[in-house]
Amino acid sequence: MNNLTTFEDFLKACQNDHPPKLWSKGLQALWYDAKGEWDASHDIAQDLSSELGSWIHAYLHRQEGDQFNANYWYRRANRPFPNLTLDEEFKLLVEYVIRS
């Protein structure tokens, strides 16, 4: 996946103007979120019909402060509402996608 093996590699890639085209849609969604482009990240996550897409979608709504909507998407992702900071969850998401 474009020599991406660590969270630090991901952060370096966030210095680019666009996410690598070879990246999975999940990783691209997280890249857009890291760049502060919530809408672009949300659009990708919303189109991912998988537990990962639901998890990213949940995280984004949690970030937005919409706990009701976030709870719905965490249930769809088969995950409990996290007891982590947003930054911790973001890192966990990125590392999960890199390993997948």
C-alpha positions in Angstrom: 0.0 0.0 0.0 2.6 2.5 -1.1 5.2 1.6 1.5 2.8 2.6 4.3 3.6 0.6 7.4 3.3 3.0 10.3 1.2 5.8 11.6 4.2 8.1 11.2 4.3 7.1 7.5 0.6 8.1 7.2 1.3 11.4 8.8 4.1 12.1 6.4 1.8 11.3 3.5 -0.6 13.9 4.9 1.9 16.6 3.8 0.9 15.9 0.2 -1.8 17.7 -1.6 -3.8 14.5 -2.4 -4.0 11.0 -0.9 -2.1 8.3 -2.9 -4.5 6.8 -5.5 -3.4 3.3 -4.6 -4.7 3.7 -1.0 -7.9 2.0 0.1 -11.0 4.2 0.4 -10.8 3.8 4.2 -7.3 5.2 4.3 -8.2 8.0 1.9 -11.2 8.9 4.2 -8.8 9.1 7.1 -6.3 11.2 5.1 -9.0 13.7 4.3 -10.0 13.9 8.0 -6.3 14.5 8.9 -6.3 17.4 6.5 -9.4 18.9 8.1 -11.7 18.0 5.2 -14.5 16.5 7.2 -17.0 16.6 4.3 -14.7 14.7 1.9 -13.9 12.2 4.6 -17.6 11.7 5.4 -18.5 11.3 1.8 -16.1 8.4 1.4 -17.0 6.8 4.7 -20.7 7.0 3.9 -20.1 5.1 0.6 -18.2 2.3 2.3 -20.7 -0.4 3.1 -18.5 -2.3 5.6 -17.8 -2.4 9.3 -14.7 -0.2 8.6 -16.8 2.4 6.8 -19.3 2.4 9.7 -16.4 2.8 12.2 -15.0 5.8 10.3 -18.5 7.2 9.9 -19.0 6.8 13.7 -15.7 8.5 14.5 -16.6 11.4 12.2 -19.9 12.0 13.9 -18.3 11.7 17.3 -15.8 14.3 16.2 -18.7 16.5 15.0 -20.3 16.2 18.5 -23.4 14.2 17.2 -23.3 11.4 19.8 -26.7 10.1 18.7 -25.6 9.5 15.1 -22.2 8.3 16.3 -23.8 5.7 18.5 -25.8 4.4 15.5 -22.7 4.0 13.4 -20.7 2.4 16.2 -23.5 -0.2 16.5 -23.3 -0.8 12.7 -19.5 -1.2 13.1 -20.0 -3.7 15.9 -18.0 -1.5 18.2 -18.8 0.0 21.6 -18.7 3.8 22.0 -15.0 4.3 22.6 -13.5 5.4 25.9 -10.6 7.1 24.0 -9.8 10.6 23.0 -10.5 11.5 19.3 -6.8 11.5 18.6 -6.3 8.1 20.2 -9.2 6.7 18.2 -7.9 8.3 15.0 -4.5 6.7 15.5 -6.2 3.3 16.2 -8.2 3.6 13.0 -5.2 4.4 10.9 -3.2 1.6 12.3 -6.1 -0.8 11.9 -6.4 0.1 8.2 -2.7 -0.2 7.6 -2.7 -3.7 9.1 -5.8 -4.8 7.2 
